[in-house]
Amino acid sequence: MKNKNKFEVDEKVLIKATGETATIKNYSYVANMKRYSYTLKEYPQTFYFEEEMKNM
């Protein structure tokens, strides 16, 4: 079964709100919200959703 997440581990992304570059540390599916959340290496205490980031 293929994952339907937009980003992969160790992929560089751009945080839309700040314009900063970050690296995906891990991700998980949040079933009750029906979307993926991502943890970034630069901000390990915060999670982001796909719509808050974009590809570089």
All heavy atoms as atom14 arrays in JSON, in Angstrom:
{
  "sequence": "MKNKNKFEVDEKVLIKATGETATIKNYSYVANMKRYSYTLKEYPQTFYFEEEMKNM",
  "atom14_mask": [
    [1, 1, 1, 1, 1, 1, 1, 1, 0, 0, 0, 0, 0, 0],
    [1, 1, 1, 1, 1, 1, 1, 1, 1, 0, 0, 0, 0, 0],
    [1, 1, 1, 1, 1, 1, 1, 1, 0, 0, 0, 0, 0, 0],
    [1, 1, 1, 1, 1, 1, 1, 1, 1, 0, 0, 0, 0, 0],
    [1, 1, 1, 1, 1, 1, 1, 1, 0, 0, 0, 0, 0, 0],
    [1, 1, 1, 1, 1, 1, 1, 1, 1, 0, 0, 0, 0, 0],
    [1, 1, 1, 1, 1, 1, 1, 1, 1, 1, 1, 0, 0, 0],
    [1, 1, 1, 1, 1, 1, 1, 1, 1, 0, 0, 0, 0, 0],
    [1, 1, 1, 1, 1, 1, 1, 0, 0, 0, 0, 0, 0, 0],
    [1, 1, 1, 1, 1, 1, 1, 1, 0, 0, 0, 0, 0, 0],
    [1, 1, 1, 1, 1, 1, 1, 1, 1, 0, 0, 0, 0, 0],
    [1, 1, 1, 1, 1, 1, 1, 1, 1, 0, 0, 0, 0, 0],
    [1, 1, 1, 1, 1, 1, 1, 0, 0, 0, 0, 0, 0, 0],
    [1, 1, 1, 1, 1, 1, 1, 1, 0, 0, 0, 0, 0, 0],
    [1, 1, 1, 1, 1, 1, 1, 1, 0, 0, 0, 0, 0, 0],
    [1, 1, 1, 1, 1, 1, 1, 1, 1, 0, 0, 0, 0, 0],
    [1, 1, 1, 1, 1, 0, 0, 0, 0, 0, 0, 0, 0, 0],
    [1, 1, 1, 1, 1, 1, 1, 0, 0, 0, 0, 0, 0, 0],
    [1, 1, 1, 1, 0, 0, 0, 0, 0, 0, 0, 0, 0, 0],
    [1, 1, 1, 1, 1, 1, 1, 1, 1, 0, 0, 0, 0, 0],
    [1, 1, 1, 1, 1, 1, 1, 0, 0, 0, 0, 0, 0, 0],
    [1, 1, 1, 1, 1, 0, 0, 0, 0, 0, 0, 0, 0, 0],
    [1, 1, 1, 1, 1, 1, 1, 0, 0, 0, 0, 0, 0, 0],
    [1, 1, 1, 1, 1, 1, 1, 1, 0, 0, 0, 0, 0, 0],
    [1, 1, 1, 1, 1, 1, 1, 1, 1, 0, 0, 0, 0, 0],
    [1, 1, 1, 1, 1, 1, 1, 1, 0, 0, 0, 0, 0, 0],
    [1, 1, 1, 1, 1, 1, 1, 1, 1, 1, 1, 1, 0, 0],
    [1, 1, 1, 1, 1, 1, 0, 0, 0, 0, 0, 0, 0, 0],
    [1, 1, 1, 1, 1, 1, 1, 1, 1, 1, 1, 1, 0, 0],
    [1, 1, 1, 1, 1, 1, 1, 0, 0, 0, 0, 0, 0, 0],
    [1, 1, 1, 1, 1, 0, 0, 0, 0, 0, 0, 0, 0, 0],
    [1, 1, 1, 1, 1, 1, 1, 1, 0, 0, 0, 0, 0, 0],
    [1, 1, 1, 1, 1, 1, 1, 1, 0, 0, 0, 0, 0, 0],
    [1, 1, 1, 1, 1, 1, 1, 1, 1, 0, 0, 0, 0, 0],
    [1, 1, 1, 1, 1, 1, 1, 1, 1, 1, 1, 0, 0, 0],
    [1, 1, 1, 1, 1, 1, 1, 1, 1, 1, 1, 1, 0, 0],
    [1, 1, 1, 1, 1, 1, 0, 0, 0, 0, 0, 0, 0, 0],
    [1, 1, 1, 1, 1, 1, 1, 1, 1, 1, 1, 1, 0, 0],
    [1, 1, 1, 1, 1, 1, 1, 0, 0, 0, 0, 0, 0, 0],
    [1, 1, 1, 1, 1, 1, 1, 1, 0, 0, 0, 0, 0, 0],
    [1, 1, 1, 1, 1, 1, 1, 1, 1, 0, 0, 0, 0, 0],
    [1, 1, 1, 1, 1, 1, 1, 1, 1, 0, 0, 0, 0, 0],
    [1, 1, 1, 1, 1, 1, 1, 1, 1, 1, 1, 1, 0, 0],
    [1, 1, 1, 1, 1, 1, 1, 0, 0, 0, 0, 0, 0, 0],
    [1, 1, 1, 1, 1, 1, 1, 1, 1, 0, 0, 0, 0, 0],
    [1, 1, 1, 1, 1, 1, 1, 0, 0, 0, 0, 0, 0, 0],
    [1, 1, 1, 1, 1, 1, 1, 1, 1, 1, 1, 0, 0, 0],
    [1, 1, 1, 1, 1, 1, 1, 1, 1, 1, 1, 1, 0, 0],
    [1, 1, 1, 1, 1, 1, 1, 1, 1, 1, 1, 0, 0, 0],
    [1, 1, 1, 1, 1, 1, 1, 1, 1, 0, 0, 0, 0, 0],
    [1, 1, 1, 1, 1, 1, 1, 1, 1, 0, 0, 0, 0, 0],
    [1, 1, 1, 1, 1, 1, 1, 1, 1, 0, 0, 0, 0, 0],
    [1, 1, 1, 1, 1, 1, 1, 1, 0, 0, 0, 0, 0, 0],
    [1, 1, 1, 1, 1, 1, 1, 1, 1, 0, 0, 0, 0, 0],
    [1, 1, 1, 1, 1, 1, 1, 1, 0, 0, 0, 0, 0, 0],
    [1, 1, 1, 1, 1, 1, 1, 1, 0, 0, 0, 0, 0, 0]
  ],
  "atom14_positions": [
    [[0.84, -1.19, 0.0], [0.0, 0.0, 0.0], [0.88, 1.25, 0.0], [1.79, 1.39, 0.8], [-0.89, -0.01, 1.25], [-1.87, 1.11, 1.28], [-3.04, 0.85, 2.62], [-2.85, 2.38, 3.45], [0.0, 0.0, 0.0], [0.0, 0.0, 0.0], [0.0, 0.0, 0.0], [0.0, 0.0, 0.0], [0.0, 0.0, 0.0], [0.0, 0.0, 0.0]],
    [[0.61, 2.15, -0.88], [1.41, 3.36, -1.03], [0.87, 4.45, -0.1], [-0.33, 4.65, 0.0], [1.36, 3.84, -2.47], [2.28, 5.0, -2.75], [2.24, 5.34, -4.22], [3.29, 6.34, -4.57], [3.06, 7.7, -4.27], [0.0, 0.0, 0.0], [0.0, 0.0, 0.0], [0.0, 0.0, 0.0], [0.0, 0.0, 0.0], [0.0, 0.0, 0.0]],
    [[1.8, 5.15, 0.56], [1.39, 6.28, 1.4], [0.91, 7.43, 0.52], [1.4, 7.62, -0.59], [2.57, 6.76, 2.26], [2.92, 5.79, 3.34], [2.09, 5.0, 3.78], [4.15, 5.82, 3.78], [0.0, 0.0, 0.0], [0.0, 0.0, 0.0], [0.0, 0.0, 0.0], [0.0, 0.0, 0.0], [0.0, 0.0, 0.0], [0.0, 0.0, 0.0]],
    [[-0.01, 8.21, 1.02], [-0.54, 9.35, 0.28], [-0.04, 10.67, 0.84], [-0.61, 11.7, 0.57], [-2.06, 9.31, 0.3], [-2.61, 8.09, -0.43], [-4.1, 8.08, -0.47], [-4.56, 6.83, -1.19], [-5.98, 6.79, -1.38], [0.0, 0.0, 0.0], [0.0, 0.0, 0.0], [0.0, 0.0, 0.0], [0.0, 0.0, 0.0], [0.0, 0.0, 0.0]],
    [[1.05, 10.59, 1.6], [1.61, 11.82, 2.15], [2.36, 12.59, 1.06], [2.83, 12.01, 0.09], [2.51, 11.53, 3.33], [3.64, 10.58, 2.99], [3.43, 9.58, 2.34], [4.81, 10.92, 3.43], [0.0, 0.0, 0.0], [0.0, 0.0, 0.0], [0.0, 0.0, 0.0], [0.0, 0.0, 0.0], [0.0, 0.0, 0.0], [0.0, 0.0, 0.0]],
    [[2.44, 13.87, 1.23], [3.05, 14.75, 0.22], [4.57, 14.81, 0.33], [5.25, 14.97, -0.67], [2.44, 16.16, 0.38], [2.81, 17.12, -0.7], [2.03, 18.42, -0.55], [2.39, 19.42, -1.63], [1.64, 20.66, -1.48], [0.0, 0.0, 0.0], [0.0, 0.0, 0.0], [0.0, 0.0, 0.0], [0.0, 0.0, 0.0], [0.0, 0.0, 0.0]],
    [[5.11, 14.69, 1.53], [6.54, 14.83, 1.77], [7.12, 13.56, 2.36], [6.43, 12.8, 3.03], [6.81, 16.0, 2.72], [6.21, 17.3, 2.27], [5.14, 17.85, 2.97], [6.69, 17.97, 1.17], [4.57, 19.04, 2.57], [6.12, 19.17, 0.75], [5.06, 19.7, 1.45], [0.0, 0.0, 0.0], [0.0, 0.0, 0.0], [0.0, 0.0, 0.0]],
    [[8.43, 13.34, 2.14], [9.13, 12.17, 2.65], [10.18, 12.59, 3.68], [10.58, 13.75, 3.73], [9.82, 11.43, 1.5], [8.85, 10.85, 0.48], [7.95, 9.77, 1.05], [8.38, 9.03, 1.96], [6.8, 9.68, 0.6], [0.0, 0.0, 0.0], [0.0, 0.0, 0.0], [0.0, 0.0, 0.0], [0.0, 0.0, 0.0], [0.0, 0.0, 0.0]],
    [[10.64, 11.63, 4.47], [11.68, 11.87, 5.47], [12.94, 12.37, 4.78], [13.3, 11.9, 3.7], [11.96, 10.58, 6.27], [13.14, 10.76, 7.22], [10.72, 10.16, 7.05], [0.0, 0.0, 0.0], [0.0, 0.0, 0.0], [0.0, 0.0, 0.0], [0.0, 0.0, 0.0], [0.0, 0.0, 0.0], [0.0, 0.0, 0.0], [0.0, 0.0, 0.0]],
    [[13.61, 13.33, 5.38], [14.84, 13.98, 4.9], [14.63, 14.87, 3.68], [15.59, 15.34, 3.07], [15.95, 12.96, 4.6], [16.48, 12.3, 5.86], [16.46, 12.97, 6.92], [16.9, 11.13, 5.8], [0.0, 0.0, 0.0], [0.0, 0.0, 0.0], [0.0, 0.0, 0.0], [0.0, 0.0, 0.0], [0.0, 0.0, 0.0], [0.0, 0.0, 0.0]],
    [[13.39, 15.15, 3.32], [13.1, 16.07, 2.22], [13.15, 17.51, 2.73], [12.67, 17.8, 3.81], [11.72, 15.76, 1.63], [11.38, 16.59, 0.43], [10.05, 16.2, -0.19], [9.5, 15.14, 0.16], [9.57, 16.98, -1.02], [0.0, 0.0, 0.0], [0.0, 0.0, 0.0], [0.0, 0.0, 0.0], [0.0, 0.0, 0.0], [0.0, 0.0, 0.0]],
    [[13.73, 18.39, 1.95], [13.78, 19.82, 2.29], [12.46, 20.46, 1.86], [11.98, 20.22, 0.75], [14.93, 20.52, 1.58], [16.29, 20.02, 2.0], [16.76, 20.77, 3.19], [18.22, 20.39, 3.46], [18.67, 20.91, 4.71], [0.0, 0.0, 0.0], [0.0, 0.0, 0.0], [0.0, 0.0, 0.0], [0.0, 0.0, 0.0], [0.0, 0.0, 0.0]],
    [[11.88, 21.27, 2.75], [10.63, 21.96, 2.46], [10.74, 23.42, 2.88], [11.65, 23.8, 3.6], [9.43, 21.31, 3.2], [9.18, 19.89, 2.71], [9.64, 21.33, 4.7], [0.0, 0.0, 0.0], [0.0, 0.0, 0.0], [0.0, 0.0, 0.0], [0.0, 0.0, 0.0], [0.0, 0.0, 0.0], [0.0, 0.0, 0.0], [0.0, 0.0, 0.0]],
    [[9.8, 24.21, 2.42], [9.74, 25.62, 2.77], [8.52, 25.83, 3.66], [7.41, 25.43, 3.28], [9.62, 26.46, 1.5], [9.7, 27.97, 1.67], [11.11, 28.38, 2.08], [9.34, 28.65, 0.37], [0.0, 0.0, 0.0], [0.0, 0.0, 0.0], [0.0, 0.0, 0.0], [0.0, 0.0, 0.0], [0.0, 0.0, 0.0], [0.0, 0.0, 0.0]],
    [[8.71, 26.43, 4.83], [7.59, 26.74, 5.72], [6.95, 28.01, 5.19], [7.59, 29.06, 5.11], [8.07, 26.92, 7.17], [8.78, 25.65, 7.66], [6.89, 27.26, 8.08], [9.49, 25.83, 8.98], [0.0, 0.0, 0.0], [0.0, 0.0, 0.0], [0.0, 0.0, 0.0], [0.0, 0.0, 0.0], [0.0, 0.0, 0.0], [0.0, 0.0, 0.0]],
    [[5.69, 27.95, 4.81], [5.01, 29.08, 4.17], [4.94, 30.32, 5.06], [5.15, 31.43, 4.6], [3.6, 28.67, 3.75], [3.55, 27.71, 2.6], [2.11, 27.37, 2.26], [2.02, 26.4, 1.12], [0.63, 26.06, 0.79], [0.0, 0.0, 0.0], [0.0, 0.0, 0.0], [0.0, 0.0, 0.0], [0.0, 0.0, 0.0], [0.0, 0.0, 0.0]],
    [[4.66, 30.15, 6.33], [4.45, 31.28, 7.23], [5.72, 32.11, 7.45], [5.65, 33.33, 7.57], [3.91, 30.8, 8.57], [0.0, 0.0, 0.0], [0.0, 0.0, 0.0], [0.0, 0.0, 0.0], [0.0, 0.0, 0.0], [0.0, 0.0, 0.0], [0.0, 0.0, 0.0], [0.0, 0.0, 0.0], [0.0, 0.0, 0.0], [0.0, 0.0, 0.0]],
    [[6.87, 31.44, 7.49], [8.11, 32.14, 7.81], [9.08, 32.25, 6.64], [10.01, 33.05, 6.7], [8.85, 31.42, 8.96], [9.19, 30.1, 8.52], [7.99, 31.35, 10.21], [0.0, 0.0, 0.0], [0.0, 0.0, 0.0], [0.0, 0.0, 0.0], [0.0, 0.0, 0.0], [0.0, 0.0, 0.0], [0.0, 0.0, 0.0], [0.0, 0.0, 0.0]],
    [[8.89, 31.43, 5.62], [9.81, 31.42, 4.49], [11.1, 30.67, 4.77], [12.04, 30.71, 3.98], [0.0, 0.0, 0.0], [0.0, 0.0, 0.0], [0.0, 0.0, 0.0], [0.0, 0.0, 0.0], [0.0, 0.0, 0.0], [0.0, 0.0, 0.0], [0.0, 0.0, 0.0], [0.0, 0.0, 0.0], [0.0, 0.0, 0.0], [0.0, 0.0, 0.0]],
    [[11.16, 29.95, 5.88], [12.36, 29.21, 6.26], [12.41, 27.85, 5.58], [11.39, 27.24, 5.32], [12.39, 28.96, 7.77], [12.54, 30.2, 8.6], [12.52, 29.87, 10.08], [13.57, 29.4, 10.57], [11.48, 30.05, 10.7], [0.0, 0.0, 0.0], [0.0, 0.0, 0.0], [0.0, 0.0, 0.0], [0.0, 0.0, 0.0], [0.0, 0.0, 0.0]],
    [[13.63, 27.38, 5.36], [13.86, 26.03, 4.84], [14.0, 25.08, 6.02], [14.66, 25.42, 7.0], [15.13, 25.99, 3.98], [14.99, 26.91, 2.91], [15.37, 24.6, 3.42], [0.0, 0.0, 0.0], [0.0, 0.0, 0.0], [0.0, 0.0, 0.0], [0.0, 0.0, 0.0], [0.0, 0.0, 0.0], [0.0, 0.0, 0.0], [0.0, 0.0, 0.0]],
    [[13.4, 23.9, 5.91], [13.49, 22.91, 6.98], [13.54, 21.52, 6.36], [13.27, 21.34, 5.18], [12.29, 23.04, 7.91], [0.0, 0.0, 0.0], [0.0, 0.0, 0.0], [0.0, 0.0, 0.0], [0.0, 0.0, 0.0], [0.0, 0.0, 0.0], [0.0, 0.0, 0.0], [0.0, 0.0, 0.0], [0.0, 0.0, 0.0], [0.0, 0.0, 0.0]],
    [[13.88, 20.54, 7.19], [14.0, 19.16, 6.76], [13.0, 18.29, 7.52], [12.9, 18.39, 8.74], [15.43, 18.63, 7.03], [16.36, 19.55, 6.45], [15.63, 17.26, 6.43], [0.0, 0.0, 0.0], [0.0, 0.0, 0.0], [0.0, 0.0, 0.0], [0.0, 0.0, 0.0], [0.0, 0.0, 0.0], [0.0, 0.0, 0.0], [0.0, 0.0, 0.0]],
    [[12.28, 17.44, 6.8], [11.29, 16.55, 7.42], [12.02, 15.51, 8.26], [12.92, 14.83, 7.78], [10.43, 15.84, 6.35], [9.72, 16.84, 5.44], [9.46, 14.86, 7.0], [8.65, 17.65, 6.11], [0.0, 0.0, 0.0], [0.0, 0.0, 0.0], [0.0, 0.0, 0.0], [0.0, 0.0, 0.0], [0.0, 0.0, 0.0], [0.0, 0.0, 0.0]],
    [[11.64, 15.39, 9.52], [12.23, 14.38, 10.41], [11.39, 13.11, 10.39], [11.93, 12.02, 10.26], [12.32, 14.93, 11.84], [12.94, 13.98, 12.82], [13.05, 14.62, 14.18], [13.65, 13.65, 15.18], [13.76, 14.26, 16.5], [0.0, 0.0, 0.0], [0.0, 0.0, 0.0], [0.0, 0.0, 0.0], [0.0, 0.0, 0.0], [0.0, 0.0, 0.0]],
    [[10.09, 13.24, 10.54], [9.18, 12.1, 10.43], [7.77, 12.62, 10.19], [7.52, 13.82, 10.24], [9.24, 11.19, 11.66], [8.9, 11.9, 12.94], [8.09, 12.81, 12.96], [9.52, 11.48, 14.03], [0.0, 0.0, 0.0], [0.0, 0.0, 0.0], [0.0, 0.0, 0.0], [0.0, 0.0, 0.0], [0.0, 0.0, 0.0], [0.0, 0.0, 0.0]],
    [[6.87, 11.7, 9.92], [5.47, 12.07, 9.69], [4.56, 10.99, 10.22], [4.99, 9.85, 10.44], [5.2, 12.32, 8.19], [5.42, 11.12, 7.31], [4.4, 10.21, 7.07], [6.65, 10.89, 6.72], [4.59, 9.12, 6.25], [6.86, 9.81, 5.9], [5.82, 8.92, 5.67], [6.02, 7.83, 4.87], [0.0, 0.0, 0.0], [0.0, 0.0, 0.0]],
    [[3.32, 11.35, 10.45], [2.33, 10.37, 10.89], [0.95, 10.81, 10.41], [0.7, 12.0, 10.19], [2.35, 10.21, 12.41], [2.01, 11.42, 13.03], [0.0, 0.0, 0.0], [0.0, 0.0, 0.0], [0.0, 0.0, 0.0], [0.0, 0.0, 0.0], [0.0, 0.0, 0.0], [0.0, 0.0, 0.0], [0.0, 0.0, 0.0], [0.0, 0.0, 0.0]],
    [[0.08, 9.83, 10.26], [-1.27, 10.11, 9.82], [-2.16, 10.36, 11.04], [-2.17, 9.57, 11.98], [-1.81, 8.93, 9.0], [-3.18, 9.18, 8.43], [-3.36, 10.1, 7.4], [-4.29, 8.52, 8.91], [-4.61, 10.34, 6.86], [-5.55, 8.74, 8.38], [-5.7, 9.65, 7.36], [-6.94, 9.89, 6.83], [0.0, 0.0, 0.0], [0.0, 0.0, 0.0]],
    [[-2.88, 11.47, 11.03], [-3.81, 11.8, 12.11], [-5.2, 11.38, 11.62], [-5.82, 12.08, 10.81], [-3.76, 13.31, 12.44], [-4.7, 13.63, 13.59], [-2.34, 13.74, 12.75], [0.0, 0.0, 0.0], [0.0, 0.0, 0.0], [0.0, 0.0, 0.0], [0.0, 0.0, 0.0], [0.0, 0.0, 0.0], [0.0, 0.0, 0.0], [0.0, 0.0, 0.0]],
    [[-5.65, 10.24, 12.09], [-6.88, 9.63, 11.56], [-8.12, 10.51, 11.75], [-8.92, 10.65, 10.82], [-7.1, 8.27, 12.2], [0.0, 0.0, 0.0], [0.0, 0.0, 0.0], [0.0, 0.0, 0.0], [0.0, 0.0, 0.0], [0.0, 0.0, 0.0], [0.0, 0.0, 0.0], [0.0, 0.0, 0.0], [0.0, 0.0, 0.0], [0.0, 0.0, 0.0]],
    [[-8.29, 11.1, 12.92], [-9.5, 11.88, 13.16], [-9.53, 13.19, 12.36], [-10.59, 13.76, 12.15], [-9.72, 12.15, 14.65], [-8.62, 12.96, 15.28], [-7.51, 13.04, 14.75], [-8.9, 13.56, 16.41], [0.0, 0.0, 0.0], [0.0, 0.0, 0.0], [0.0, 0.0, 0.0], [0.0, 0.0, 0.0], [0.0, 0.0, 0.0], [0.0, 0.0, 0.0]],
    [[-8.38, 13.65, 11.89], [-8.32, 14.85, 11.05], [-8.15, 14.5, 9.57], [-8.21, 15.37, 8.71], [-7.19, 15.76, 11.5], [-7.39, 16.29, 12.91], [-6.14, 17.45, 13.39], [-6.73, 18.9, 12.58], [0.0, 0.0, 0.0], [0.0, 0.0, 0.0], [0.0, 0.0, 0.0], [0.0, 0.0, 0.0], [0.0, 0.0, 0.0], [0.0, 0.0, 0.0]],
    [[-7.87, 13.22, 9.3], [-7.7, 12.69, 7.95], [-6.63, 13.43, 7.16], [-6.8, 13.79, 6.0], [-9.02, 12.7, 7.19], [-10.06, 11.82, 7.83], [-11.36, 11.83, 7.08], [-12.35, 10.95, 7.81], [-13.69, 11.11, 7.33], [0.0, 0.0, 0.0], [0.0, 0.0, 0.0], [0.0, 0.0, 0.0], [0.0, 0.0, 0.0], [0.0, 0.0, 0.0]],
    [[-5.47, 13.65, 7.81], [-4.33, 14.27, 7.14], [-3.05, 13.92, 7.87], [-3.07, 13.4, 8.99], [-4.5, 15.78, 7.01], [-4.71, 16.53, 8.3], [-4.99, 17.97, 8.0], [-5.26, 18.71, 9.22], [-5.32, 20.01, 9.29], [-5.12, 20.73, 8.21], [-5.58, 20.62, 10.41], [0.0, 0.0, 0.0], [0.0, 0.0, 0.0], [0.0, 0.0, 0.0]],
    [[-1.93, 14.23, 7.24], [-0.62, 13.92, 7.8], [-0.06, 15.1, 8.58], [-0.25, 16.25, 8.19], [0.36, 13.55, 6.68], [0.1, 12.19, 6.09], [-0.77, 12.03, 5.02], [0.72, 11.07, 6.62], [-1.01, 10.78, 4.49], [0.48, 9.81, 6.09], [-0.38, 9.67, 5.03], [-0.62, 8.43, 4.51], [0.0, 0.0, 0.0], [0.0, 0.0, 0.0]],
    [[0.63, 14.79, 9.66], [1.38, 15.81, 10.4], [2.86, 15.48, 10.27], [3.24, 14.31, 10.16], [0.96, 15.86, 11.86], [1.38, 14.7, 12.54], [0.0, 0.0, 0.0], [0.0, 0.0, 0.0], [0.0, 0.0, 0.0], [0.0, 0.0, 0.0], [0.0, 0.0, 0.0], [0.0, 0.0, 0.0], [0.0, 0.0, 0.0], [0.0, 0.0, 0.0]],
    [[3.68, 16.5, 10.28], [5.11, 16.36, 10.07], [5.88, 17.03, 11.19], [5.51, 18.1, 11.65], [5.53, 17.02, 8.74], [4.91, 16.38, 7.54], [3.64, 16.74, 7.13], [5.59, 15.42, 6.82], [3.05, 16.14, 6.03], [5.02, 14.81, 5.71], [3.74, 15.18, 5.32], [3.17, 14.58, 4.24], [0.0, 0.0, 0.0], [0.0, 0.0, 0.0]],
    [[6.98, 16.38, 11.6], [7.91, 16.97, 12.55], [9.16, 17.34, 11.76], [9.6, 16.58, 10.91], [8.28, 15.96, 13.66], [7.08, 15.49, 14.26], [9.15, 16.6, 14.71], [0.0, 0.0, 0.0], [0.0, 0.0, 0.0], [0.0, 0.0, 0.0], [0.0, 0.0, 0.0], [0.0, 0.0, 0.0], [0.0, 0.0, 0.0], [0.0, 0.0, 0.0]],
    [[9.72, 18.51, 12.06], [10.89, 18.99, 11.34], [12.13, 18.88, 12.22], [12.05, 19.07, 13.44], [10.67, 20.45, 10.93], [9.41, 20.73, 10.12], [9.28, 22.22, 9.84], [9.4, 19.93, 8.83], [0.0, 0.0, 0.0], [0.0, 0.0, 0.0], [0.0, 0.0, 0.0], [0.0, 0.0, 0.0], [0.0, 0.0, 0.0], [0.0, 0.0, 0.0]],
    [[13.27, 18.6, 11.61], [14.53, 18.48, 12.36], [14.88, 19.78, 13.07], [15.39, 19.76, 14.18], [15.66, 18.06, 11.43], [15.55, 16.64, 10.96], [16.7, 16.24, 10.08], [16.54, 14.8, 9.64], [17.65, 14.36, 8.77], [0.0, 0.0, 0.0], [0.0, 0.0, 0.0], [0.0, 0.0, 0.0], [0.0, 0.0, 0.0], [0.0, 0.0, 0.0]],
    [[14.59, 20.9, 12.44], [14.93, 22.19, 13.02], [14.01, 22.59, 14.18], [14.38, 23.39, 15.03], [14.88, 23.28, 11.93], [15.96, 23.14, 10.88], [15.67, 22.08, 9.82], [14.61, 21.44, 9.85], [16.52, 21.92, 8.94], [0.0, 0.0, 0.0], [0.0, 0.0, 0.0], [0.0, 0.0, 0.0], [0.0, 0.0, 0.0], [0.0, 0.0, 0.0]],
    [[12.79, 22.07, 14.19], [11.8, 22.38, 15.24], [11.17, 21.08, 15.74], [9.99, 20.8, 15.45], [10.72, 23.32, 14.68], [11.29, 24.59, 14.1], [11.4, 24.77, 12.73], [11.73, 25.61, 14.94], [11.92, 25.94, 12.2], [12.27, 26.77, 14.42], [12.35, 26.93, 13.05], [12.89, 28.08, 12.52], [0.0, 0.0, 0.0], [0.0, 0.0, 0.0]],
    [[11.9, 20.28, 16.51], [11.39, 18.96, 16.91], [10.19, 18.99, 17.86], [9.48, 18.0, 17.98], [12.6, 18.31, 17.58], [13.46, 19.44, 18.0], [13.23, 20.54, 17.0], [0.0, 0.0, 0.0], [0.0, 0.0, 0.0], [0.0, 0.0, 0.0], [0.0, 0.0, 0.0], [0.0, 0.0, 0.0], [0.0, 0.0, 0.0], [0.0, 0.0, 0.0]],
    [[9.92, 20.11, 18.52], [8.8, 20.19, 19.46], [7.49, 20.64, 18.8], [6.46, 20.71, 19.46], [9.14, 21.15, 20.61], [10.36, 20.74, 21.39], [10.19, 19.41, 22.08], [9.13, 19.12, 22.61], [11.21, 18.58, 22.06], [0.0, 0.0, 0.0], [0.0, 0.0, 0.0], [0.0, 0.0, 0.0], [0.0, 0.0, 0.0], [0.0, 0.0, 0.0]],
    [[7.53, 20.95, 17.51], [6.38, 21.48, 16.8], [6.03, 20.57, 15.63], [6.91, 20.0, 15.01], [6.7, 22.89, 16.24], [7.19, 23.69, 17.31], [5.49, 23.55, 15.63], [0.0, 0.0, 0.0], [0.0, 0.0, 0.0], [0.0, 0.0, 0.0], [0.0, 0.0, 0.0], [0.0, 0.0, 0.0], [0.0, 0.0, 0.0], [0.0, 0.0, 0.0]],
    [[4.75, 20.44, 15.33], [4.36, 19.67, 14.15], [3.67, 20.61, 13.17], [3.12, 21.63, 13.53], [3.47, 18.48, 14.51], [2.13, 18.85, 15.07], [1.04, 19.05, 14.23], [1.95, 18.98, 16.43], [-0.19, 19.39, 14.74], [0.71, 19.32, 16.95], [-0.36, 19.52, 16.1], [0.0, 0.0, 0.0], [0.0, 0.0, 0.0], [0.0, 0.0, 0.0]],
    [[3.73, 20.24, 11.91], [3.14, 21.02, 10.83], [2.28, 20.11, 9.97], [2.54, 18.91, 9.87], [4.24, 21.63, 9.95], [5.08, 22.66, 10.65], [6.17, 22.31, 11.42], [4.77, 24.01, 10.54], [6.94, 23.27, 12.08], [5.53, 24.98, 11.19], [6.6, 24.59, 11.95], [7.35, 25.54, 12.6], [0.0, 0.0, 0.0], [0.0, 0.0, 0.0]],
    [[1.28, 20.67, 9.32], [0.46, 19.94, 8.36], [0.93, 20.27, 6.95], [1.61, 21.28, 6.73], [-1.02, 20.29, 8.54], [-1.6, 19.8, 9.83], [-1.98, 20.69, 10.82], [-1.75, 18.44, 10.08], [-2.51, 20.24, 12.02], [-2.27, 17.97, 11.27], [-2.65, 18.88, 12.25], [0.0, 0.0, 0.0], [0.0, 0.0, 0.0], [0.0, 0.0, 0.0]],
    [[0.55, 19.44, 5.99], [0.99, 19.61, 4.6], [0.7, 20.99, 4.03], [1.52, 21.55, 3.31], [0.34, 18.55, 3.71], [0.85, 17.17, 3.96], [0.2, 16.12, 3.11], [-0.9, 16.36, 2.56], [0.79, 15.05, 2.96], [0.0, 0.0, 0.0], [0.0, 0.0, 0.0], [0.0, 0.0, 0.0], [0.0, 0.0, 0.0], [0.0, 0.0, 0.0]],
    [[-0.43, 21.55, 4.37], [-0.81, 22.84, 3.79], [0.02, 24.02, 4.34], [-0.03, 25.11, 3.83], [-2.3, 23.12, 3.95], [-2.81, 23.06, 5.37], [-3.23, 21.67, 5.82], [-3.07, 20.68, 5.08], [-3.71, 21.57, 6.96], [0.0, 0.0, 0.0], [0.0, 0.0, 0.0], [0.0, 0.0, 0.0], [0.0, 0.0, 0.0], [0.0, 0.0, 0.0]],
    [[0.81, 23.76, 5.4], [1.66, 24.79, 5.98], [3.06, 24.8, 5.37], [3.88, 25.65, 5.71], [1.79, 24.58, 7.49], [0.47, 24.73, 8.22], [0.6, 24.45, 9.69], [0.68, 23.26, 10.08], [0.63, 25.44, 10.45], [0.0, 0.0, 0.0], [0.0, 0.0, 0.0], [0.0, 0.0, 0.0], [0.0, 0.0, 0.0], [0.0, 0.0, 0.0]],
    [[3.33, 23.86, 4.45], [4.66, 23.74, 3.84], [4.48, 23.58, 2.33], [3.42, 23.25, 1.85], [5.38, 22.51, 4.4], [5.57, 22.54, 5.88], [6.37, 21.05, 6.5], [5.14, 19.81, 6.22], [0.0, 0.0, 0.0], [0.0, 0.0, 0.0], [0.0, 0.0, 0.0], [0.0, 0.0, 0.0], [0.0, 0.0, 0.0], [0.0, 0.0, 0.0]],
    [[5.6, 23.8, 1.62], [5.59, 23.53, 0.18], [6.95, 23.01, -0.25], [7.96, 23.21, 0.46], [5.18, 24.75, -0.62], [6.12, 25.93, -0.54], [5.57, 27.08, -1.37], [6.49, 28.28, -1.28], [5.99, 29.4, -2.09], [0.0, 0.0, 0.0], [0.0, 0.0, 0.0], [0.0, 0.0, 0.0], [0.0, 0.0, 0.0], [0.0, 0.0, 0.0]],
    [[6.99, 22.36, -1.41], [8.23, 21.81, -1.96], [9.18, 22.93, -2.32], [8.76, 24.03, -2.66], [7.95, 20.97, -3.2], [7.23, 19.69, -2.87], [7.37, 19.16, -1.79], [6.46, 19.19, -3.8], [0.0, 0.0, 0.0], [0.0, 0.0, 0.0], [0.0, 0.0, 0.0], [0.0, 0.0, 0.0], [0.0, 0.0, 0.0], [0.0, 0.0, 0.0]],
    [[10.44, 22.61, -2.3], [11.45, 23.6, -2.7], [11.73, 23.49, -4.17], [11.51, 22.58, -4.82], [12.72, 23.36, -1.9], [12.48, 23.62, -0.46], [13.92, 24.04, 0.48], [14.78, 25.16, -0.51], [0.0, 0.0, 0.0], [0.0, 0.0, 0.0], [0.0, 0.0, 0.0], [0.0, 0.0, 0.0], [0.0, 0.0, 0.0], [0.0, 0.0, 0.0]]
  ]
}
